[in-house]
Amino acid sequence: MNPPNTPVVFGTENILLSLCNSVTRVLSVATQGPVHYSAMVQRITKTCLKPDIGCFVLFDGGFSGLVIINFSAAAAMEIYERYMLSMGMAREELASSFTSDEVSNVMGELMNQVVGDFTGKVRRELQTHITQNQPKMLVINQQVMLSVDANLDQPEARRVSFYTANNNIFYLELAIDRTQFIKLYDFEPQDAPDPDALMAQAAGAAATATAALPDPDADTEALLKSLGM
């Protein structure tokens, strides 16, 4: 409990925690298996794309930042295979190497879902808006390390270790401008939209609209009757 008149402050670690929860939620659902992250976070001075698959996405708006996820080959292949199998793909049809374009495309799509989930939570919980660019995926040689410049004025960077269901490891790195969100008054965060409920609502609205349309056959019959035919 916060004493009266003590403002509630959300800083870098709170934003990082929200992002980590988006990663675990999206990947756990996608792979039909547990994905968890370390309770310890590293304070780092710069963010880098590292082997074997590096993925990054920039966001801007209420605050600016950069998200990088560096997958080992084993972690990338496990996530890719579990996701594709859960979608009904036959195992013999799956790519056999992490260097395949199909693996990069799938990991990029999952990264897009992760950041989309995160931006939605930022809008609901911090009452601000951020936009993202399209995630970029790079299969990186063991001897290559690339640094991504996010053009931040006062950057703060963190790294968190993640583990798949088979204990393969990957790393998330977040760099954002130093910022704090201070709650001015209490509010209830909006609930996350339920995709199934939205689809059912849209289907019901479409059915209602279709039922309300006039029957062209009935109109034609009435016209012919009025003409004595």
C-alpha positions as protocol buffer text, in pm:
chain_id: "A"
residue {
  index: 1
  type: MET
  ca { x: 0 y: 0 z: 0 }
}
residue {
  index: 2
  type: ASN
  ca { x: 123 y: 348 z: -83 }
}
residue {
  index: 3
  type: PRO
  ca { x: 77 y: 614 z: 187 }
}
residue {
  index: 4
  type: PRO
  ca { x: -166 y: 895 z: 104 }
}
residue {
  index: 5
  type: ASN
  ca { x: -17 y: 1167 z: -116 }
}
residue {
  index: 6
  type: THR
  ca { x: 263 y: 934 z: -233 }
}
residue {
  index: 7
  type: PRO
  ca { x: 238 y: 912 z: -612 }
}
residue {
  index: 8
  type: VAL
  ca { x: 260 y: 577 z: -789 }
}
residue {
  index: 9
  type: VAL
  ca { x: 557 y: 582 z: -1025 }
}
residue {
  index: 10
  type: PHE
  ca { x: 617 y: 346 z: -1319 }
}
residue {
  index: 11
  type: GLY
  ca { x: 975 y: 340 z: -1448 }
}
residue {
  index: 12
  type: THR
  ca { x: 1202 y: 134 z: -1669 }
}
residue {
  index: 13
  type: GLU
  ca { x: 1169 y: -189 z: -1470 }
}
residue {
  index: 14
  type: ASN
  ca { x: 788 y: -169 z: -1479 }
}
residue {
  index: 15
  type: ILE
  ca { x: 792 y: -123 z: -1856 }
}
residue {
  index: 16
  type: LEU
  ca { x: 1041 y: -408 z: -1889 }
}
residue {
  index: 17
  type: LEU
  ca { x: 822 y: -636 z: -1676 }
}
residue {
  index: 18
  type: SER
  ca { x: 522 y: -562 z: -1898 }
}
residue {
  index: 19
  type: LEU
  ca { x: 729 y: -647 z: -2207 }
}
residue {
  index: 20
  type: CYS
  ca { x: 858 y: -972 z: -2051 }
}
residue {
  index: 21
  type: ASN
  ca { x: 503 y: -1077 z: -1970 }
}
residue {
  index: 22
  type: SER
  ca { x: 404 y: -1013 z: -2334 }
}
residue {
  index: 23
  type: VAL
  ca { x: 690 y: -1236 z: -2451 }
}
residue {
  index: 24
  type: THR
  ca { x: 593 y: -1522 z: -2221 }
}
residue {
  index: 25
  type: ARG
  ca { x: 221 y: -1491 z: -2297 }
}
residue {
  index: 26
  type: VAL
  ca { x: 254 y: -1484 z: -2677 }
}
residue {
  index: 27
  type: LEU
  ca { x: 523 y: -1753 z: -2703 }
}
residue {
  index: 28
  type: SER
  ca { x: 357 y: -1982 z: -2448 }
}
residue {
  index: 29
  type: VAL
  ca { x: 32 y: -1972 z: -2646 }
}
residue {
  index: 30
  type: ALA
  ca { x: 212 y: -2007 z: -2980 }
}
residue {
  index: 31
  type: THR
  ca { x: 422 y: -2305 z: -2875 }
}
residue {
  index: 32
  type: GLN
  ca { x: 167 y: -2469 z: -2644 }
}
residue {
  index: 33
  type: GLY
  ca { x: 441 y: -2492 z: -2382 }
}
residue {
  index: 34
  type: PRO
  ca { x: 581 y: -2290 z: -2090 }
}
residue {
  index: 35
  type: VAL
  ca { x: 819 y: -2001 z: -2157 }
}
residue {
  index: 36
  type: HIS
  ca { x: 961 y: -1821 z: -1854 }
}
residue {
  index: 37
  type: TYR
  ca { x: 1220 y: -1555 z: -1774 }
}
residue {
  index: 38
  type: SER
  ca { x: 1484 y: -1506 z: -1507 }
}
residue {
  index: 39
  type: ALA
  ca { x: 1401 y: -1315 z: -1190 }
}
residue {
  index: 40
  type: MET
  ca { x: 1730 y: -1127 z: -1233 }
}
residue {
  index: 41
  type: VAL
  ca { x: 1775 y: -851 z: -1491 }
}
residue {
  index: 42
  type: GLN
  ca { x: 2106 y: -716 z: -1624 }
}
residue {
  index: 43
  type: ARG
  ca { x: 2178 y: -345 z: -1657 }
}
residue {
  index: 44
  type: ILE
  ca { x: 2373 y: -309 z: -1984 }
}
residue {
  index: 45
  type: THR
  ca { x: 2534 y: -16 z: -2166 }
}
residue {
  index: 46
  type: LYS
  ca { x: 2434 y: -102 z: -2524 }
}
residue {
  index: 47
  type: THR
  ca { x: 2210 y: -339 z: -2717 }
}
residue {
  index: 48
  type: CYS
  ca { x: 2343 y: -579 z: -2980 }
}
residue {
  index: 49
  type: LEU
  ca { x: 2220 y: -833 z: -3231 }
}
residue {
  index: 50
  type: LYS
  ca { x: 2398 y: -1161 z: -3162 }
}
residue {
  index: 51
  type: PRO
  ca { x: 2406 y: -1513 z: -3308 }
}
residue {
  index: 52
  type: ASP
  ca { x: 2224 y: -1716 z: -3411 }
}
residue {
  index: 53
  type: ILE
  ca { x: 1906 y: -1523 z: -3498 }
}
residue {
  index: 54
  type: GLY
  ca { x: 1868 y: -1160 z: -3398 }
}
residue {
  index: 55
  type: CYS
  ca { x: 1541 y: -971 z: -3423 }
}
residue {
  index: 56
  type: PHE
  ca { x: 1479 y: -605 z: -3351 }
}
residue {
  index: 57
  type: VAL
  ca { x: 1190 y: -360 z: -3361 }
}
residue {
  index: 58
  type: LEU
  ca { x: 1179 y: 14 z: -3292 }
}
residue {
  index: 59
  type: PHE
  ca { x: 889 y: 195 z: -3130 }
}
residue {
  index: 60
  type: ASP
  ca { x: 806 y: 561 z: -3088 }
}
residue {
  index: 61
  type: GLY
  ca { x: 530 y: 784 z: -2951 }
}
residue {
  index: 62
  type: GLY
  ca { x: 472 y: 844 z: -2580 }
}
residue {
  index: 63
  type: PHE
  ca { x: 825 y: 715 z: -2529 }
}
residue {
  index: 64
  type: SER
  ca { x: 1089 y: 582 z: -2768 }
}
residue {
  index: 65
  type: GLY
  ca { x: 1278 y: 258 z: -2754 }
}
residue {
  index: 66
  type: LEU
  ca { x: 1422 y: -54 z: -2909 }
}
residue {
  index: 67
  type: VAL
  ca { x: 1347 y: -420 z: -2845 }
}
residue {
  index: 68
  type: ILE
  ca { x: 1594 y: -691 z: -2945 }
}
residue {
  index: 69
  type: ILE
  ca { x: 1554 y: -1067 z: -2904 }
}
residue {
  index: 70
  type: ASN
  ca { x: 1857 y: -1287 z: -2968 }
}
residue {
  index: 71
  type: PHE
  ca { x: 1771 y: -1652 z: -3024 }
}
residue {
  index: 72
  type: SER
  ca { x: 2012 y: -1942 z: -3016 }
}
residue {
  index: 73
  type: ALA
  ca { x: 1964 y: -2184 z: -3306 }
}
residue {
  index: 74
  type: ALA
  ca { x: 1819 y: -2445 z: -3068 }
}
residue {
  index: 75
  type: ALA
  ca { x: 1569 y: -2199 z: -2915 }
}
residue {
  index: 76
  type: ALA
  ca { x: 1462 y: -2067 z: -3255 }
}
residue {
  index: 77
  type: MET
  ca { x: 1407 y: -2415 z: -3397 }
}
residue {
  index: 78
  type: GLU
  ca { x: 1215 y: -2530 z: -3090 }
}
residue {
  index: 79
  type: ILE
  ca { x: 981 y: -2230 z: -3101 }
}
residue {
  index: 80
  type: TYR
  ca { x: 940 y: -2258 z: -3478 }
}
residue {
  index: 81
  type: GLU
  ca { x: 868 y: -2633 z: -3475 }
}
residue {
  index: 82
  type: ARG
  ca { x: 628 y: -2623 z: -3178 }
}
residue {
  index: 83
  type: TYR
  ca { x: 439 y: -2329 z: -3331 }
}
residue {
  index: 84
  type: MET
  ca { x: 406 y: -2487 z: -3675 }
}
residue {
  index: 85
  type: LEU
  ca { x: 304 y: -2825 z: -3532 }
}
residue {
  index: 86
  type: SER
  ca { x: 38 y: -2656 z: -3317 }
}
residue {
  index: 87
  type: MET
  ca { x: -94 y: -2497 z: -3640 }
}
residue {
  index: 88
  type: GLY
  ca { x: -140 y: -2842 z: -3793 }
}
residue {
  index: 89
  type: MET
  ca { x: 174 y: -2856 z: -4009 }
}
residue {
  index: 90
  type: ALA
  ca { x: 321 y: -3203 z: -4066 }
}
residue {
  index: 91
  type: ARG
  ca { x: 666 y: -3251 z: -3913 }
}
residue {
  index: 92
  type: GLU
  ca { x: 816 y: -3372 z: -4243 }
}
residue {
  index: 93
  type: GLU
  ca { x: 714 y: -3041 z: -4404 }
}
residue {
  index: 94
  type: LEU
  ca { x: 907 y: -2826 z: -4154 }
}
residue {
  index: 95
  type: ALA
  ca { x: 1233 y: -2648 z: -4232 }
}
residue {
  index: 96
  type: SER
  ca { x: 1538 y: -2839 z: -4110 }
}
residue {
  index: 97
  type: SER
  ca { x: 1775 y: -2545 z: -4048 }
}
residue {
  index: 98
  type: PHE
  ca { x: 1749 y: -2223 z: -3852 }
}
residue {
  index: 99
  type: THR
  ca { x: 1897 y: -2040 z: -4154 }
}
residue {
  index: 100
  type: SER
  ca { x: 1580 y: -2112 z: -4355 }
}
residue {
  index: 101
  type: ASP
  ca { x: 1374 y: -1810 z: -4462 }
}
residue {
  index: 102
  type: GLU
  ca { x: 1065 y: -1984 z: -4327 }
}
residue {
  index: 103
  type: VAL
  ca { x: 1213 y: -1991 z: -3976 }
}
residue {
  index: 104
  type: SER
  ca { x: 1301 y: -1620 z: -3995 }
}
residue {
  index: 105
  type: ASN
  ca { x: 952 y: -1534 z: -4121 }
}
residue {
  index: 106
  type: VAL
  ca { x: 784 y: -1724 z: -3838 }
}
residue {
  index: 107
  type: MET
  ca { x: 1008 y: -1570 z: -3572 }
}
residue {
  index: 108
  type: GLY
  ca { x: 942 y: -1225 z: -3719 }
}
residue {
  index: 109
  type: GLU
  ca { x: 566 y: -1282 z: -3704 }
}
residue {
  index: 110
  type: LEU
  ca { x: 587 y: -1394 z: -3341 }
}
residue {
  index: 111
  type: MET
  ca { x: 800 y: -1089 z: -3259 }
}
residue {
  index: 112
  type: ASN
  ca { x: 534 y: -871 z: -3421 }
}
residue {
  index: 113
  type: GLN
  ca { x: 268 y: -1033 z: -3201 }
}
residue {
  index: 114
  type: VAL
  ca { x: 481 y: -981 z: -2889 }
}
residue {
  index: 115
  type: VAL
  ca { x: 533 y: -609 z: -2953 }
}
residue {
  index: 116
  type: GLY
  ca { x: 168 y: -568 z: -3054 }
}
residue {
  index: 117
  type: ASP
  ca { x: 60 y: -720 z: -2723 }
}
residue {
  index: 118
  type: PHE
  ca { x: 303 y: -490 z: -2542 }
}
residue {
  index: 119
  type: THR
  ca { x: 184 y: -172 z: -2715 }
}
residue {
  index: 120
  type: GLY
  ca { x: -174 y: -265 z: -2631 }
}
residue {
  index: 121
  type: LYS
  ca { x: -86 y: -295 z: -2262 }
}
residue {
  index: 122
  type: VAL
  ca { x: 99 y: 38 z: -2271 }
}
residue {
  index: 123
  type: ARG
  ca { x: -215 y: 201 z: -2409 }
}
residue {
  index: 124
  type: ARG
  ca { x: -441 y: 44 z: -2144 }
}
residue {
  index: 125
  type: GLU
  ca { x: -216 y: 59 z: -1837 }
}
residue {
  index: 126
  type: LEU
  ca { x: -1 y: 370 z: -1893 }
}
residue {
  index: 127
  type: GLN
  ca { x: -262 y: 561 z: -2094 }
}
residue {
  index: 128
  type: THR
  ca { x: -18 y: 661 z: -2365 }
}
residue {
  index: 129
  type: HIS
  ca { x: 35 y: 548 z: -2723 }
}
residue {
  index: 130
  type: ILE
  ca { x: 337 y: 401 z: -2899 }
}
residue {
  index: 131
  type: THR
  ca { x: 376 y: 277 z: -3254 }
}
residue {
  index: 132
  type: GLN
  ca { x: 613 y: 13 z: -3387 }
}
residue {
  index: 133
  type: ASN
  ca { x: 789 y: -56 z: -3714 }
}
residue {
  index: 134
  type: GLN
  ca { x: 801 y: -394 z: -3887 }
}
residue {
  index: 135
  type: PRO
  ca { x: 1032 y: -636 z: -3700 }
}
residue {
  index: 136
  type: LYS
  ca { x: 1361 y: -711 z: -3875 }
}
residue {
  index: 137
  type: MET
  ca { x: 1518 y: -1058 z: -3856 }
}
residue {
  index: 138
  type: LEU
  ca { x: 1883 y: -1138 z: -3923 }
}
residue {
  index: 139
  type: VAL
  ca { x: 2055 y: -1476 z: -3929 }
}
residue {
  index: 140
  type: ILE
  ca { x: 2397 y: -1384 z: -3793 }
}
residue {
  index: 141
  type: ASN
  ca { x: 2732 y: -1558 z: -3835 }
}
residue {
  index: 142
  type: GLN
  ca { x: 2906 y: -1663 z: -3514 }
}
residue {
  index: 143
  type: GLN
  ca { x: 3180 y: -1401 z: -3563 }
}
residue {
  index: 144
  type: VAL
  ca { x: 2948 y: -1105 z: -3624 }
}
residue {
  index: 145
  type: MET
  ca { x: 2794 y: -869 z: -3366 }
}
residue {
  index: 146
  type: LEU
  ca { x: 2587 y: -571 z: -3479 }
}
residue {
  index: 147
  type: SER
  ca { x: 2498 y: -270 z: -3267 }
}
residue {
  index: 148
  type: VAL
  ca { x: 2164 y: -96 z: -3327 }
}
residue {
  index: 149
  type: ASP
  ca { x: 2148 y: 279 z: -3270 }
}
residue {
  index: 150
  type: ALA
  ca { x: 1802 y: 385 z: -3153 }
}
residue {
  index: 151
  type: ASN
  ca { x: 1889 y: 760 z: -3127 }
}
residue {
  index: 152
  type: LEU
  ca { x: 1781 y: 786 z: -2764 }
}
residue {
  index: 153
  type: ASP
  ca { x: 1859 y: 1100 z: -2564 }
}
residue {
  index: 154
  type: GLN
  ca { x: 1902 y: 934 z: -2223 }
}
residue {
  index: 155
  type: PRO
  ca { x: 1912 y: 562 z: -2292 }
}
residue {
  index: 156
  type: GLU
  ca { x: 1858 y: 295 z: -2031 }
}
residue {
  index: 157
  type: ALA
  ca { x: 1922 y: -64 z: -2137 }
}
residue {
  index: 158
  type: ARG
  ca { x: 1833 y: -398 z: -1978 }
}
residue {
  index: 159
  type: ARG
  ca { x: 1883 y: -765 z: -2070 }
}
residue {
  index: 160
  type: VAL
  ca { x: 1666 y: -1055 z: -1951 }
}
residue {
  index: 161
  type: SER
  ca { x: 1725 y: -1429 z: -2000 }
}
residue {
  index: 162
  type: PHE
  ca { x: 1435 y: -1643 z: -2121 }
}
residue {
  index: 163
  type: TYR
  ca { x: 1395 y: -2021 z: -2124 }
}
residue {
  index: 164
  type: THR
  ca { x: 1180 y: -2240 z: -2347 }
}
residue {
  index: 165
  type: ALA
  ca { x: 996 y: -2556 z: -2245 }
}
residue {
  index: 166
  type: ASN
  ca { x: 1311 y: -2756 z: -2333 }
}
residue {
  index: 167
  type: ASN
  ca { x: 1534 y: -2509 z: -2143 }
}
residue {
  index: 168
  type: ASN
  ca { x: 1682 y: -2356 z: -2457 }
}
residue {
  index: 169
  type: ILE
  ca { x: 1785 y: -2001 z: -2388 }
}
residue {
  index: 170
  type: PHE
  ca { x: 1725 y: -1670 z: -2560 }
}
residue {
  index: 171
  type: TYR
  ca { x: 1774 y: -1309 z: -2453 }
}
residue {
  index: 172
  type: LEU
  ca { x: 1560 y: -999 z: -2463 }
}
residue {
  index: 173
  type: GLU
  ca { x: 1722 y: -657 z: -2463 }
}
residue {
  index: 174
  type: LEU
  ca { x: 1531 y: -333 z: -2411 }
}
residue {
  index: 175
  type: ALA
  ca { x: 1664 y: 19 z: -2459 }
}
residue {
  index: 176
  type: ILE
  ca { x: 1438 y: 315 z: -2386 }
}
residue {
  index: 177
  type: ASP
  ca { x: 1470 y: 681 z: -2301 }
}
residue {
  index: 178
  type: ARG
  ca { x: 1488 y: 738 z: -1928 }
}
residue {
  index: 179
  type: THR
  ca { x: 1129 y: 811 z: -1831 }
}
residue {
  index: 180
  type: GLN
  ca { x: 879 y: 779 z: -1549 }
}
residue {
  index: 181
  type: PHE
  ca { x: 501 y: 763 z: -1549 }
}
residue {
  index: 182
  type: ILE
  ca { x: 342 y: 914 z: -1239 }
}
residue {
  index: 183
  type: LYS
  ca { x: -20 y: 832 z: -1161 }
}
residue {
  index: 184
  type: LEU
  ca { x: -213 y: 1153 z: -1100 }
}
residue {
  index: 185
  type: TYR
  ca { x: -536 y: 981 z: -999 }
}
residue {
  index: 186
  type: ASP
  ca { x: -672 y: 628 z: -969 }
}
residue {
  index: 187
  type: PHE
  ca { x: -822 y: 463 z: -1275 }
}
residue {
  index: 188
  type: GLU
  ca { x: -918 y: 114 z: -1382 }
}
residue {
  index: 189
  type: PRO
  ca { x: -710 y: -15 z: -1675 }
}
residue {
  index: 190
  type: GLN
  ca { x: -922 y: -131 z: -1965 }
}
residue {
  index: 191
  type: ASP
  ca { x: -955 y: -504 z: -2009 }
}
residue {
  index: 192
  type: ALA
  ca { x: -764 y: -661 z: -2295 }
}
residue {
  index: 193
  type: PRO
  ca { x: -1002 y: -734 z: -2583 }
}
residue {
  index: 194
  type: ASP
  ca { x: -1100 y: -1101 z: -2627 }
}
residue {
  index: 195
  type: PRO
  ca { x: -1034 y: -1195 z: -2993 }
}
residue {
  index: 196
  type: ASP
  ca { x: -1291 y: -1476 z: -2985 }
}
residue {
  index: 197
  type: ALA
  ca { x: -1559 y: -1246 z: -2844 }
}
residue {
  index: 198
  type: LEU
  ca { x: -1483 y: -978 z: -3104 }
}
residue {
  index: 199
  type: MET
  ca { x: -1508 y: -1232 z: -3386 }
}
residue {
  index: 200
  type: ALA
  ca { x: -1837 y: -1367 z: -3249 }
}
residue {
  index: 201
  type: GLN
  ca { x: -1972 y: -1013 z: -3217 }
}
residue {
  index: 202
  type: ALA
  ca { x: -1870 y: -933 z: -3574 }
}
residue {
  index: 203
  type: ALA
  ca { x: -2031 y: -1255 z: -3702 }
}
residue {
  index: 204
  type: GLY
  ca { x: -2353 y: -1176 z: -3516 }
}
residue {
  index: 205
  type: ALA
  ca { x: -2363 y: -823 z: -3656 }
}
residue {
  index: 206
  type: ALA
  ca { x: -2311 y: -956 z: -4008 }
}
residue {
  index: 207
  type: ALA
  ca { x: -2592 y: -1209 z: -3964 }
}
residue {
  index: 208
  type: THR
  ca { x: -2826 y: -938 z: -3833 }
}
residue {
  index: 209
  type: ALA
  ca { x: -2744 y: -709 z: -4125 }
}
residue {
  index: 210
  type: THR
  ca { x: -2805 y: -990 z: -4372 }
}
residue {
  index: 211
  type: ALA
  ca { x: -3140 y: -1072 z: -4215 }
}
residue {
  index: 212
  type: ALA
  ca { x: -3247 y: -707 z: -4236 }
}
residue {
  index: 213
  type: LEU
  ca { x: -3186 y: -686 z: -4610 }
}
residue {
  index: 214
  type: PRO
  ca { x: -3504 y: -692 z: -4824 }
}
residue {
  index: 215
  type: ASP
  ca { x: -3579 y: -1014 z: -5009 }
}
residue {
  index: 216
  type: PRO
  ca { x: -3545 y: -934 z: -5383 }
}
residue {
  index: 217
  type: ASP
  ca { x: -3770 y: -1229 z: -5478 }
}
residue {
  index: 218
  type: ALA
  ca { x: -4049 y: -1100 z: -5251 }
}
residue {
  index: 219
  type: ASP
  ca { x: -4022 y: -749 z: -5400 }
}
residue {
  index: 220
  type: THR
  ca { x: -4044 y: -890 z: -5753 }
}
residue {
  index: 221
  type: GLU
  ca { x: -4348 y: -1101 z: -5666 }
}
residue {
  index: 222
  type: ALA
  ca { x: -4525 y: -800 z: -5513 }
}
residue {
  index: 223
  type: LEU
  ca { x: -4456 y: -590 z: -5824 }
}
residue {
  index: 224
  type: LEU
  ca { x: -4594 y: -857 z: -6057 }
}
residue {
  index: 225
  type: LYS
  ca { x: -4902 y: -899 z: -5837 }
}
residue {
  index: 226
  type: SER
  ca { x: -4970 y: -523 z: -5847 }
}
residue {
  index: 227
  type: LEU
  ca { x: -4959 y: -539 z: -6227 }
}
residue {
  index: 228
  type: GLY
  ca { x: -5215 y: -820 z: -6228 }
}
residue {
  index: 229
  type: MET
  ca { x: -4966 y: -1074 z: -6354 }
}
